[in-house]
Amino acid sequence: MALIRGSNGLCPCPVCLVPLGKLHDPSTKWEPRDMKKTQDLVQAAKKGKKSQWEPLLKEQGLRNIEVI
């Protein structure tokens, strides 16, 4: 939960990847968040420059925080 930007992110749902603008539409099914994909994305972000990885993480509604 520490990784998720919450209501400030583009995908605020902690369960799925529903875009912020589509939260009001319950008729569409969205891809669930996947732990492995999330970990891979955060690890890749740590290897690059902030200007490169910040848009990718923001698109998924994530922050670059290591969770122990």
N, CA, C and O atoms as a GROMACS GRO file, in nm:
protein
  272
    1MET      N    1   0.082  -0.119   0.000
    1MET     CA    2   0.000   0.000   0.000
    1MET      C    3   0.087   0.127   0.000
    1MET      O    4   0.043   0.231  -0.048
    2ALA      N    5   0.208   0.118   0.052
    2ALA     CA    6   0.294   0.237   0.055
    2ALA      C    7   0.334   0.281  -0.084
    2ALA      O    8   0.364   0.398  -0.106
    3LEU      N    9   0.335   0.190  -0.180
    3LEU     CA   10   0.374   0.223  -0.317
    3LEU      C   11   0.266   0.301  -0.391
    3LEU      O   12   0.298   0.376  -0.483
    4ILE      N   13   0.142   0.286  -0.355
    4ILE     CA   14   0.030   0.341  -0.431
    4ILE      C   15   0.012   0.489  -0.397
    4ILE      O   16   0.013   0.527  -0.280
    5ARG      N   17  -0.006   0.570  -0.499
    5ARG     CA   18  -0.024   0.714  -0.482
    5ARG      C   19  -0.162   0.749  -0.428
    5ARG      O   20  -0.183   0.862  -0.383
    6GLY      N   21  -0.256   0.657  -0.430
    6GLY     CA   22  -0.391   0.684  -0.380
    6GLY      C   23  -0.469   0.773  -0.474
    6GLY      O   24  -0.456   0.762  -0.596
    7SER      N   25  -0.549   0.861  -0.420
    7SER     CA   26  -0.636   0.944  -0.503
    7SER      C   27  -0.558   1.044  -0.588
    7SER      O   28  -0.615   1.105  -0.679
    8ASN      N   29  -0.429   1.063  -0.562
    8ASN     CA   30  -0.346   1.153  -0.642
    8ASN      C   31  -0.286   1.083  -0.763
    8ASN      O   32  -0.227   1.149  -0.849
    9GLY      N   33  -0.300   0.952  -0.772
    9GLY     CA   34  -0.241   0.876  -0.882
    9GLY      C   35  -0.336   0.862  -1.000
    9GLY      O   36  -0.455   0.889  -0.990
   10LEU      N   37  -0.281   0.818  -1.112
   10LEU     CA   38  -0.362   0.797  -1.232
   10LEU      C   39  -0.440   0.666  -1.225
   10LEU      O   40  -0.538   0.649  -1.297
   11CYS      N   41  -0.397   0.573  -1.139
   11CYS     CA   42  -0.469   0.447  -1.113
   11CYS      C   43  -0.481   0.434  -0.962
   11CYS      O   44  -0.400   0.364  -0.900
   12PRO      N   45  -0.580   0.497  -0.900
   12PRO     CA   46  -0.588   0.504  -0.754
   12PRO      C   47  -0.634   0.377  -0.683
   12PRO      O   48  -0.618   0.366  -0.562
   13CYS      N   49  -0.689   0.282  -0.755
   13CYS     CA   50  -0.740   0.160  -0.690
   13CYS      C   51  -0.624   0.069  -0.648
   13CYS      O   52  -0.536   0.042  -0.730
   14PRO      N   53  -0.621   0.022  -0.523
   14PRO     CA   54  -0.514  -0.067  -0.479
   14PRO      C   55  -0.529  -0.210  -0.532
   14PRO      O   56  -0.436  -0.290  -0.520
   15VAL      N   57  -0.644  -0.243  -0.589
   15VAL     CA   58  -0.671  -0.379  -0.635
   15VAL      C   59  -0.652  -0.395  -0.786
   15VAL      O   60  -0.598  -0.496  -0.831
   16CYS      N   61  -0.694  -0.297  -0.862
   16CYS     CA   62  -0.686  -0.309  -1.007
   16CYS      C   63  -0.626  -0.183  -1.068
   16CYS      O   64  -0.594  -0.088  -0.997
   17LEU      N   65  -0.610  -0.182  -1.198
   17LEU     CA   66  -0.549  -0.071  -1.270
   17LEU      C   67  -0.653   0.016  -1.340
   17LEU      O   68  -0.632   0.060  -1.453
   18VAL      N   69  -0.765   0.042  -1.274
   18VAL     CA   70  -0.868   0.128  -1.330
   18VAL      C   71  -0.816   0.272  -1.333
   18VAL      O   72  -0.767   0.322  -1.232
   19PRO      N   73  -0.826   0.339  -1.448
   19PRO     CA   74  -0.783   0.478  -1.457
   19PRO      C   75  -0.873   0.569  -1.372
   19PRO      O   76  -0.991   0.540  -1.353
   20LEU      N   77  -0.817   0.676  -1.323
   20LEU     CA   78  -0.890   0.769  -1.237
   20LEU      C   79  -1.019   0.817  -1.301
   20LEU      O   80  -1.121   0.829  -1.233
   21GLY      N   81  -1.016   0.846  -1.429
   21GLY     CA   82  -1.134   0.897  -1.498
   21GLY      C   83  -1.243   0.794  -1.521
   21GLY      O   84  -1.353   0.830  -1.563
   22LYS      N   85  -1.215   0.666  -1.494
   22LYS     CA   86  -1.312   0.559  -1.517
   22LYS      C   87  -1.363   0.496  -1.388
   22LYS      O   88  -1.433   0.394  -1.392
   23LEU      N   89  -1.330   0.553  -1.274
   23LEU     CA   90  -1.374   0.497  -1.145
   23LEU      C   91  -1.526   0.491  -1.133
   23LEU      O   92  -1.579   0.404  -1.063
   24HIS      N   93  -1.595   0.580  -1.199
   24HIS     CA   94  -1.741   0.587  -1.190
   24HIS      C   95  -1.811   0.479  -1.272
   24HIS      O   96  -1.933   0.464  -1.262
   25ASP      N   97  -1.737   0.403  -1.355
   25ASP     CA   98  -1.796   0.304  -1.446
   25ASP      C   99  -1.769   0.162  -1.396
   25ASP      O  100  -1.665   0.105  -1.429
   26PRO      N  101  -1.860   0.103  -1.319
   26PRO     CA  102  -1.838  -0.032  -1.266
   26PRO      C  103  -1.864  -0.143  -1.368
   26PRO      O  104  -1.841  -0.261  -1.338
   27SER      N  105  -1.910  -0.109  -1.487
   27SER     CA  106  -1.942  -0.212  -1.586
   27SER      C  107  -1.819  -0.268  -1.657
   27SER      O  108  -1.828  -0.373  -1.721
   28THR      N  109  -1.706  -0.202  -1.647
   28THR     CA  110  -1.584  -0.246  -1.714
   28THR      C  111  -1.493  -0.318  -1.615
   28THR      O  112  -1.476  -0.274  -1.502
   29LYS      N  113  -1.436  -0.430  -1.659
   29LYS     CA  114  -1.339  -0.501  -1.576
   29LYS      C  115  -1.200  -0.454  -1.615
   29LYS      O  116  -1.168  -0.440  -1.733
   30TRP      N  117  -1.117  -0.430  -1.514
   30TRP     CA  118  -0.982  -0.381  -1.535
   30TRP      C  119  -0.881  -0.485  -1.490
   30TRP      O  120  -0.911  -0.569  -1.405
   31GLU      N  121  -0.764  -0.479  -1.546
   31GLU     CA  122  -0.656  -0.572  -1.511
   31GLU      C  123  -0.622  -0.557  -1.363
   31GLU      O  124  -0.602  -0.445  -1.315
   32PRO      N  125  -0.614  -0.668  -1.290
   32PRO     CA  126  -0.575  -0.658  -1.148
   32PRO      C  127  -0.427  -0.620  -1.136
   32PRO      O  128  -0.347  -0.648  -1.224
   33ARG      N  129  -0.394  -0.558  -1.025
   33ARG     CA  130  -0.252  -0.530  -0.997
   33ARG      C  131  -0.183  -0.663  -0.974
   33ARG      O  132  -0.236  -0.752  -0.908
   34ASP      N  133  -0.064  -0.675  -1.028
   34ASP     CA  134   0.013  -0.798  -1.018
   34ASP      C  135   0.142  -0.768  -0.941
   34ASP      O  136   0.217  -0.678  -0.978
   35MET      N  137   0.167  -0.843  -0.834
   35MET     CA  138   0.282  -0.818  -0.750
   35MET      C  139   0.414  -0.826  -0.828
   35MET      O  140   0.501  -0.741  -0.812
   36LYS      N  141   0.428  -0.927  -0.912
   36LYS     CA  142   0.552  -0.947  -0.987
   36LYS      C  143   0.575  -0.831  -1.084
   36LYS      O  144   0.687  -0.780  -1.093
   37LYS      N  145   0.472  -0.789  -1.157
   37LYS     CA  146   0.486  -0.678  -1.252
   37LYS      C  147   0.521  -0.548  -1.178
   37LYS      O  148   0.603  -0.469  -1.225
   38THR      N  149   0.458  -0.528  -1.064
   38THR     CA  150   0.484  -0.408  -0.986
   38THR      C  151   0.628  -0.407  -0.936
   38THR      O  152   0.697  -0.305  -0.946
   39GLN      N  153   0.675  -0.519  -0.883
   39GLN     CA  154   0.813  -0.528  -0.835
   39GLN      C  155   0.912  -0.506  -0.948
   39GLN      O  156   1.012  -0.436  -0.931
   40ASP      N  157   0.885  -0.564  -1.063
   40ASP     CA  158   0.974  -0.548  -1.179
   40ASP      C  159   0.979  -0.402  -1.223
   40ASP      O  160   1.086  -0.350  -1.256
   41LEU      N  161   0.865  -0.336  -1.224
   41LEU     CA  162   0.860  -0.196  -1.265
   41LEU      C  163   0.937  -0.107  -1.169
   41LEU      O  164   1.011  -0.019  -1.212
   42VAL      N  165   0.922  -0.129  -1.039
   42VAL     CA  166   0.993  -0.049  -0.939
   42VAL      C  167   1.143  -0.076  -0.947
   42VAL      O  168   1.222   0.018  -0.936
   43GLN      N  169   1.183  -0.201  -0.965
   43GLN     CA  170   1.325  -0.233  -0.978
   43GLN      C  171   1.385  -0.167  -1.101
   43GLN      O  172   1.496  -0.114  -1.095
   44ALA      N  173   1.314  -0.169  -1.212
   44ALA     CA  174   1.362  -0.104  -1.334
   44ALA      C  175   1.372   0.046  -1.313
   44ALA      O  176   1.464   0.110  -1.364
   45ALA      N  177   1.279   0.103  -1.238
   45ALA     CA  178   1.281   0.247  -1.211
   45ALA      C  179   1.404   0.286  -1.132
   45ALA      O  180   1.460   0.394  -1.155
   46LYS      N  181   1.448   0.203  -1.041
   46LYS     CA  182   1.564   0.234  -0.958
   46LYS      C  183   1.693   0.238  -1.039
   46LYS      O  184   1.791   0.298  -0.996
   47LYS      N  185   1.694   0.175  -1.155
   47LYS     CA  186   1.814   0.170  -1.238
   47LYS      C  187   1.827   0.291  -1.330
   47LYS      O  188   1.936   0.319  -1.379
   48GLY      N  189   1.718   0.363  -1.353
   48GLY     CA  190   1.719   0.475  -1.447
   48GLY      C  191   1.716   0.610  -1.377
   48GLY      O  192   1.719   0.618  -1.254
   49LYS      N  193   1.709   0.714  -1.457
   49LYS     CA  194   1.698   0.850  -1.406
   49LYS      C  195   1.552   0.880  -1.374
   49LYS      O  196   1.461   0.823  -1.434
   50LYS      N  197   1.531   0.969  -1.277
   50LYS     CA  198   1.395   1.001  -1.234
   50LYS      C  199   1.309   1.049  -1.350
   50LYS      O  200   1.192   1.014  -1.357
   51SER      N  201   1.364   1.128  -1.440
   51SER     CA  202   1.287   1.179  -1.552
   51SER      C  203   1.238   1.067  -1.644
   51SER      O  204   1.140   1.086  -1.716
   52GLN      N  205   1.304   0.952  -1.640
   52GLN     CA  206   1.264   0.838  -1.723
   52GLN      C  207   1.160   0.752  -1.653
   52GLN      O  208   1.061   0.711  -1.715
   53TRP      N  209   1.180   0.724  -1.525
   53TRP     CA  210   1.091   0.629  -1.458
   53TRP      C  211   0.969   0.692  -1.394
   53TRP      O  212   0.868   0.623  -1.375
   54GLU      N  213   0.974   0.819  -1.359
   54GLU     CA  214   0.860   0.881  -1.291
   54GLU      C  215   0.731   0.873  -1.374
   54GLU      O  216   0.627   0.840  -1.316
   55PRO      N  217   0.732   0.901  -1.505
   55PRO     CA  218   0.608   0.888  -1.582
   55PRO      C  219   0.555   0.744  -1.586
   55PRO      O  220   0.433   0.723  -1.585
   56LEU      N  221   0.644   0.646  -1.590
   56LEU     CA  222   0.600   0.506  -1.592
   56LEU      C  223   0.533   0.467  -1.461
   56LEU      O  224   0.429   0.401  -1.460
   57LEU      N  225   0.594   0.507  -1.351
   57LEU     CA  226   0.535   0.476  -1.220
   57LEU      C  227   0.404   0.550  -1.200
   57LEU      O  228   0.307   0.495  -1.148
   58LYS      N  229   0.401   0.675  -1.241
   58LYS     CA  230   0.280   0.755  -1.223
   58LYS      C  231   0.164   0.697  -1.304
   58LYS      O  232   0.050   0.697  -1.259
   59GLU      N  233   0.195   0.647  -1.422
   59GLU     CA  234   0.092   0.585  -1.506
   59GLU      C  235   0.027   0.466  -1.437
   59GLU      O  236  -0.092   0.441  -1.455
   60GLN      N  237   0.104   0.394  -1.357
   60GLN     CA  238   0.053   0.279  -1.281
   60GLN      C  239   0.003   0.319  -1.142
   60GLN      O  240  -0.048   0.235  -1.068
   61GLY      N  241   0.017   0.446  -1.108
   61GLY     CA  242  -0.027   0.493  -0.976
   61GLY      C  243   0.066   0.452  -0.865
   61GLY      O  244   0.023   0.429  -0.753
   62LEU      N  245   0.197   0.442  -0.896
   62LEU     CA  246   0.295   0.393  -0.799
   62LEU      C  247   0.396   0.501  -0.761
   62LEU      O  248   0.411   0.602  -0.830
   63ARG      N  249   0.464   0.476  -0.650
   63ARG     CA  250   0.576   0.558  -0.605
   63ARG      C  251   0.701   0.471  -0.602
   63ARG      O  252   0.692   0.348  -0.596
   64ASN      N  253   0.817   0.533  -0.606
   64ASN     CA  254   0.943   0.459  -0.601
   64ASN      C  255   0.985   0.445  -0.454
   64ASN      O  256   1.072   0.517  -0.406
   65ILE      N  257   0.921   0.353  -0.385
   65ILE     CA  258   0.949   0.328  -0.243
   65ILE      C  259   0.979   0.179  -0.227
   65ILE      O  260   0.906   0.094  -0.278
   66GLU      N  261   1.087   0.149  -0.156
   66GLU     CA  262   1.120   0.008  -0.131
   66GLU      C  263   1.042  -0.037  -0.007
   66GLU      O  264   1.054   0.022   0.100
   67VAL      N  265   0.965  -0.141  -0.024
   67VAL     CA  266   0.885  -0.196   0.086
   67VAL      C  267   0.955  -0.322   0.136
   67VAL      O  268   0.985  -0.413   0.060
   68ILE      N  269   0.979  -0.324   0.264
   68ILE     CA  270   1.050  -0.439   0.326
   68ILE      C  271   0.951  -0.536   0.383
   68ILE      O  272   0.990  -0.638   0.439
   0.00000   0.00000   0.00000
